[in-house]
């Protein structure tokens, strides 16, 4: 019995020593591998990436597959400017699957990511990385697909900065949070949830998108609350000689389509632009409105469907002025819109306003030959002002308030009816009724009425062309 107890005691001691030895071995390996990994990355960074990479510390556990790099920085090519920085990046690698040539990262977290995206004409500051890591066509044909799986992807509390030199544009978003169940090498679709705040102004954006990496199909659901559209104002400066712009965007929107084919899209949801102002400066507006709301049932150019629930414009304002030379629109955008034509010319730098206009043009080109309907259209409390300073006497007239309504606008209807009324300033009023055949726009009826308009307001034109009032 004593012999057995003594033997058990020795076995326990051996077991303890073995555990201690293993623990020491693991600690030594980790303590050795971690700084070695940091050293190798910082030594061969330019050779393999063309960029300098630094980090404060690294932790690598080859037994569990856990990796963490602290305060990681990737610099611009041949520059001391930071291109990408992370407070920390962590990954869990499934070590057991490496032997079967299945590379799986079971989780990937990027904490407090900051990135600077720089553009000069068609050049981006990440072009060198794309060229560096893009496989050659011959290699793609010969090699088997890489069995790479990345699961549980998270980007937390990020900030992304965008600078475009030519226009110029300076914009950034903050509090960027992105989550995805991940990417599998043998599954085409990648679901992503995202949220962020604009770096300048108010509002927030969140949503989810699923992208098919094989055929570029996507589905998107996005919720936008009180986003300040100041970035649009930066692009308008590129189109105009001067001017001030502001607006707020709200949206609850869904879209399905293809990233490469603009016409292959189906949109639905609610869009609202409020507090819109555009003019000479922040005080003198050329155009403004309180609110524009568009409720979309379904817009699908490919399916030839343009179905709207309602379009409502509240308290719009527009001022048109003629001068001895040009008018207020051409003074701002150049004679005959030369600034816009220049910005839209082939080879011109990217302009968000031009791209939005071209996108709307593309998806609406099938409108008249499609099945279209708008249940209700309304313009309420509009102010339309016209001033002519090109004559010896100023001519001024204004429609205030002006209203316009139409119900059941549809291609399937026999007739579509519109109604409009306005008070004419300084005196008078008018009412207008229009009935149009939606299948033939040349088939229409007008019913209009003018009242109490003093003809003397046209004296400036009589004086100009006859010399007599």
C-alpha positions in Angstrom: 0.0 0.0 0.0 2.8 2.4 0.9 4.5 1.4 -2.4 1.4 2.4 -4.3 1.1 5.7 -2.5 4.7 6.5 -3.2 4.2 5.7 -6.8 1.1 7.8 -7.1 3.0 10.7 -5.5 5.8 10.4 -8.0 3.3 10.3 -10.9 1.6 13.5 -9.6 5.0 15.2 -9.4 5.8 14.0 -13.0 2.4 15.2 -14.2 2.9 18.6 -12.5 6.4 19.0 -13.9 5.1 18.0 -17.4 2.3 20.6 -17.1 4.7 23.3 -15.9 7.1 22.4 -18.7 4.3 22.6 -21.4 3.1 25.9 -19.9 6.7 27.3 -20.0 7.1 26.0 -23.5 3.9 27.7 -24.7 4.8 31.0 -23.0 8.3 30.9 -24.5 7.0 30.1 -27.9 4.4 32.9 -27.8 6.9 35.3 -26.3 9.3 34.4 -29.1 6.8 34.2 -32.0 5.0 37.5 -31.2 7.9 39.9 -31.5 9.3 37.8 -34.4 6.0 38.3 -36.3 6.2 42.1 -35.6 9.8 42.1 -36.7 9.2 40.2 -40.0 6.1 42.3 -40.9 8.0 45.6 -40.4 11.1 44.3 -42.2 9.5 42.9 -45.3 6.5 45.3 -45.5 7.7 47.3 -48.6 8.9 44.2 -50.4 5.5 42.5 -50.3 3.1 45.5 -50.1 5.0 48.5 -51.4 4.0 50.3 -48.2 5.6 50.9 -44.8 3.7 49.1 -41.9 4.3 49.7 -38.2 2.7 48.5 -35.0 3.2 49.0 -31.3 3.0 45.4 -30.4 1.9 42.0 -31.7 0.4 38.9 -29.9 0.5 35.6 -31.8 -0.6 32.3 -30.3 0.2 29.5 -32.8 -1.5 26.9 -30.7 -5.0 28.5 -30.7 -4.6 30.6 -33.9 -5.4 33.9 -32.1 -3.6 37.0 -33.5 -3.8 40.6 -32.4 -1.9 43.6 -33.7 -2.0 46.8 -31.6 -1.9 50.3 -33.0 -1.3 49.1 -36.6 -0.5 51.8 -39.2 -0.1 51.4 -43.0 1.4 54.5 -44.7 0.9 56.0 -48.2 3.3 54.7 -50.9 6.6 56.5 -50.5 5.2 58.9 -47.9 5.0 59.4 -44.2 1.2 60.1 -44.4 -0.9 57.4 -42.7 -3.3 55.7 -45.2 -4.9 53.3 -42.7 -4.6 53.0 -39.0 -6.3 50.7 -36.5 -6.3 50.8 -32.7 -6.3 47.0 -32.9 -7.0 44.1 -35.3 -7.8 40.7 -34.0 -8.3 37.3 -35.8 -8.9 33.7 -34.9 -7.5 31.2 -37.4 -8.8 27.7 -37.5 -5.4 25.9 -37.3 -6.8 22.4 -37.7 -8.1 23.2 -41.2 -4.8 24.4 -42.6 -3.6 20.9 -43.3 -6.6 20.4 -45.6 -5.7 23.6 -47.5 -8.9 25.2 -46.1 -8.0 28.7 -44.8 -10.6 29.8 -42.3 -10.6 32.9 -40.1 -13.4 32.2 -37.7 -13.5 35.8 -36.5 -12.0 39.1 -37.7 -12.4 42.4 -35.8 -11.0 45.8 -36.8 -11.3 48.3 -33.9 -11.3 52.1 -34.5 -10.3 52.0 -38.1 -9.3 55.3 -39.7 -8.7 55.4 -43.5 -7.9 58.3 -45.9 -9.2 57.9 -49.4 -7.5 60.3 -51.8 -8.4 61.0 -55.4 -6.8 63.1 -58.1 -8.8 62.8 -61.4 -8.8 59.0 -62.1 -6.0 58.3 -59.6 -6.8 56.8 -56.2 -4.3 56.4 -53.4 -5.0 52.6 -53.3 -4.4 51.9 -57.0 -0.9 50.5 -56.2 -2.4 48.0 -53.8 -5.0 46.8 -56.4 -2.2 46.3 -58.9 0.0 44.6 -56.4 -2.5 42.0 -55.3 -4.5 41.5 -58.6 -3.7 38.0 -60.0 -2.6 37.7 -63.6 -5.1 36.3 -66.0 -3.0 33.2 -66.8 -2.6 32.5 -63.1 -6.3 32.7 -62.6 -6.9 30.1 -65.4 -4.4 27.6 -64.1 -4.9 27.8 -60.3 -7.8 26.3 -58.3 -10.0 28.8 -56.3 -8.5 29.7 -53.0 -10.4 28.0 -50.2 -10.6 31.1 -48.0 -13.3 31.6 -45.5 -13.6 34.7 -43.2 -16.4 34.6 -40.7 -17.8 37.0 -38.1 -16.4 40.2 -39.6 -16.7 43.4 -37.5 -15.5 47.0 -38.0 -16.2 49.0 -34.9 -16.1 52.8 -34.4 -14.4 53.6 -37.7 -13.8 56.9 -39.5 -13.3 57.2 -43.2 -12.0 60.4 -44.9 -12.4 61.3 -48.6 -10.5 64.0 -50.4 -10.8 64.9 -54.0 -8.3 67.6 -55.2 -9.7 68.9 -58.5 -13.3 69.8 -57.4 -12.3 70.0 -54.4 -14.1 67.7 -51.9 -13.5 67.2 -48.2 -15.8 64.8 -46.4 -15.8 62.1 -43.8 -18.0 59.7 -42.0 -17.6 58.6 -38.4 -18.9 56.0 -35.9 -18.8 53.5 -38.7 -19.9 50.0 -37.6 -20.1 47.1 -40.0 -21.0 43.5 -39.2 -21.2 40.4 -41.4 -21.6 36.7 -40.8 -18.8 36.6 -43.3 -17.6 35.2 -46.6 -17.2 31.6 -47.6 -15.2 30.6 -50.6 -18.0 28.3 -51.9 -20.9 30.7 -51.2 -21.6 33.6 -53.5 -23.6 35.9 -51.3 -22.2 38.2 -48.5 -24.7 39.8 -46.1 -23.6 43.1 -44.4 -25.1 45.3 -41.8 -23.8 48.9 -41.5 -24.4 52.2 -39.7 -22.5 55.5 -39.6 -22.8 59.2 -38.9 -21.8 62.1 -41.2 -18.6 63.8 -40.0 -20.1 67.2 -40.9 -23.6 68.1 -40.0 -26.5 66.1 -38.6 -28.2 62.7 -39.2 -27.5 59.0 -39.2 -27.6 56.2 -41.7 -28.1 52.5 -41.1 -29.1 49.5 -43.2 -28.1 46.1 -44.6 -27.0 44.9 -48.0 -26.4 41.5 -49.5 -24.1 41.2 -52.5 -23.6 38.3 -54.8 -19.8 38.2 -55.5 -20.3 36.1 -58.6 -22.9 38.0 -60.6 -22.9 41.4 -58.8 -26.6 41.3 -57.9 -27.5 43.0 -54.6 -30.4 43.8 -52.3 -30.3 46.9 -50.2 -32.5 48.3 -47.4 -31.4 51.7 -46.0 -32.8 54.1 -43.4 -31.6 57.7 -43.5 -32.6 60.2 -40.8 -32.0 64.0 -41.1 -28.8 63.7 -43.2 -27.2 67.1 -44.0 -26.5 67.2 -47.7 -23.6 69.5 -47.5 -21.5 67.2 -49.6 -23.8 67.9 -52.5 -23.1 71.6 -52.1 -19.4 70.9 -52.5 -20.0 69.3 -55.9 -22.4 72.1 -56.9 -19.5 74.6 -56.4 -17.7 72.7 -59.2 -20.7 73.4 -61.5 -21.4 77.0 -60.6 -19.5 80.3 -60.5 -20.8 80.9 -57.0 -23.7 79.9 -54.8 -24.9 78.5 -51.6 -26.7 75.2 -51.0 -28.3 73.3 -48.1 -30.8 70.5 -47.7 -31.8 67.7 -45.4 -32.5 64.1 -46.6 -34.7 61.4 -45.0 -35.3 58.1 -46.6 -36.7 54.6 -45.9 -35.6 52.9 -49.1 -35.3 49.4 -50.6 -33.4 48.5 -53.8 -32.7 45.3 -55.7 -30.5 45.3 -58.8 -27.0 44.7 -60.3 -23.9 46.8 -59.4 -22.8 46.9 -63.1 -26.1 47.3 -65.0 -27.9 50.5 -64.0 -31.2 49.6 -65.7 -31.4 46.3 -63.8 -32.9 47.8 -60.6 -36.1 47.8 -58.7 -36.7 50.6 -56.2 -39.4 51.2 -53.6 -39.8 53.3 -50.4 -40.0 56.9 -49.3 -37.7 59.8 -50.1 -38.0 63.2 -48.5 -35.9 66.3 -49.0 -36.6 69.2 -46.6 -35.2 72.7 -45.9 -33.9 73.0 -49.4 -32.1 76.3 -50.3 -30.0 77.2 -53.3 -29.1 80.7 -54.3 -26.6 83.5 -54.6 -25.7 83.2 -50.9 -27.2 81.9 -47.7 -29.8 84.7 -47.6 -30.8 85.2 -51.2 -32.4 82.1 -52.7 -33.0 81.3 -56.4 -34.8 78.1 -55.5 -36.1 76.7 -52.3 -38.8 74.5 -50.8 -39.9 73.3 -47.4 -40.4 69.7 -48.3 -40.4 67.3 -51.3 -41.8 63.8 -50.5 -41.8 61.0 -53.1 -43.5 57.7 -52.1 -42.5 54.9 -54.5 -44.5 51.7 -54.9 -42.2 50.3 -57.6 -39.8 51.7 -60.1 -38.2 49.1 -62.4 -36.9 50.1 -65.8 -36.3 46.5 -66.7 -39.8 45.5 -65.9 -41.2 48.7 -67.5 -42.9 49.8 -64.3 -43.0 53.3 -62.8 -45.6 53.2 -60.0 -45.8 56.0 -57.4 -48.1 56.5 -54.5 -47.6 60.3 -54.3 -45.4 63.2 -55.1 -45.8 66.2 -52.8 -44.0 69.6 -52.9 -44.6 72.0 -50.1 -44.0 75.8 -50.4 -41.5 75.8 -53.3 -39.9 79.1 -54.3 -38.3 79.9 -57.6 -36.9 83.3 -58.9 -35.9 83.9 -62.5 -34.3 87.2 -63.4 -33.1 88.7 -66.7 -30.3 91.2 -67.0 -28.8 93.2 -69.8 -26.5 90.3 -70.3 -27.6 86.7 -69.5 -29.9 85.8 -66.6 -29.5 84.6 -63.0 -29.3 80.9 -64.1 -26.7 81.5 -66.7 -24.8 83.9 -64.5 -24.4 81.1 -62.0 -23.9 78.1 -64.3 -22.2 79.8 -67.3 -23.7 80.9 -70.6 -25.9 78.2 -72.0 -24.8 76.0 -69.1 -21.2 75.8 -70.1 -20.1 74.9 -66.6 -22.4 71.9 -66.5 -21.4 70.8 -70.0 -17.7 71.0 -69.0 -18.3 69.0 -65.8 -20.2 66.4 -67.9 -17.6 66.1 -70.6 -15.7 62.9 -71.3 -12.6 62.7 -69.1 -13.9 65.2 -66.5 -13.5 64.5 -62.8 -16.2 62.7 -60.9 -19.1 64.9 -59.9 -21.9 63.5 -57.6 -24.6 65.8 -58.9 -23.8 64.9 -62.5 -23.8 61.2 -61.7 -27.2 61.4 -59.9 -28.6 63.3 -62.9 -27.3 60.7 -65.3 -28.6 57.9 -63.2 -32.1 59.4 -63.1 -31.9 59.9 -66.8 -30.9 56.3 -67.3 -33.6 54.7 -65.2 -36.4 57.0 -66.5 -35.7 56.7 -70.3 -38.4 54.0 -70.6 -41.0 56.0 -68.7 -43.4 56.9 -71.5 -43.5 53.5 -73.0 -43.9 51.8 -69.7 -46.8 51.1 -67.3 -46.7 54.3 -65.1 -49.0 55.7 -62.5 -49.0 58.4 -59.8 -52.0 58.3 -57.4 -51.6 61.9 -56.4 -49.4 64.9 -57.2 -49.6 68.1 -55.2 -47.7 71.5 -55.2 -48.9 73.7 -52.4 -48.2 77.4 -51.6 -45.7 77.9 -54.3 -44.0 81.2 -55.1 -42.8 81.8 -58.6 -41.1 85.2 -59.2 -40.0 86.8 -62.5 -38.0 90.0 -62.8 -36.7 91.6 -66.0 -34.0 94.3 -65.5 -33.0 94.4 -69.2 -35.4 97.2 -70.1 -35.6 100.9 -69.2 -38.3 100.1 -66.7 -38.3 97.0 -64.5 -41.0 94.4 -65.2 -42.0 92.2 -62.2 -44.7 89.6 -61.8 -45.2 86.8 -59.3 -47.5 83.8 -58.8 -48.1 83.7 -55.1 -49.6 81.5 -53.9 -49.6 78.9 -56.7 -51.1 75.4 -56.4 -51.2 72.4 -58.6 -53.0 69.1 -58.1 -53.5 65.9 -60.1 -55.1 62.6 -59.1 -54.8 59.1 -60.7 -52.2 59.8 -63.3 -51.9 56.5 -65.1 -51.3 55.2 -68.6 -54.3 52.9 -68.3 -56.7 55.9 -67.8 -58.6 57.4 -70.7 -57.9 60.9 -69.5 -55.7 62.5 -66.9 -56.8 65.7 -65.3 -54.7 68.5 -63.8 -55.9 71.6 -61.8 -53.9 74.8 -61.0 -54.8 78.1 -59.4 -52.7 81.2 -58.5 -52.9 84.7 -57.3 -51.0 87.1 -59.6 -49.0 89.8 -57.8 -49.4 92.7 -57.8 -53.0 92.1 -59.1 -55.1 89.4 -60.6 -55.6 85.7 -60.5 -55.9 82.7 -62.9 -57.3 79.2 -62.9 -56.3 76.4 -65.2 -57.7 72.9 -65.9 -56.0 70.5 -68.3 -57.2 67.1 -69.6 -54.7 65.0 -71.4 -54.8 61.6 -73.1 -51.9 59.7 -71.4 -51.4 57.6 -74.5 -51.2 60.6 -76.8 -49.8 63.9 -75.3 -50.9 65.8 -78.4 -54.6 65.1 -77.5 -55.4 67.6 -74.7 -58.0 70.2 -73.6 -57.3 73.5 -71.8 -59.8 75.4 -69.7 -58.3 78.6 -68.3 -59.5 81.8 -66.7 -57.7 85.1 -66.0 -59.3 87.8 -63.8 -58.5 91.5 -62.9 -55.1 91.7 -64.5 -54.2 95.4 -65.2 -52.7 95.6 -68.7 -50.6 98.5 -67.6 -48.1 96.1 -65.9 -46.9 95.3 -69.5 -45.9 98.9 -70.1 -42.2 98.2 -69.8 -42.4 96.0 -72.9 -44.5 98.5 -74.8 -42.0 101.2 -74.0 -39.1 99.1 -75.2 -40.6 98.1 -78.5 -42.8 101.1 -79.4 -41.5 104.0 -77.2 -45.0 104.6 -76.0 -46.7 103.3 -72.8 
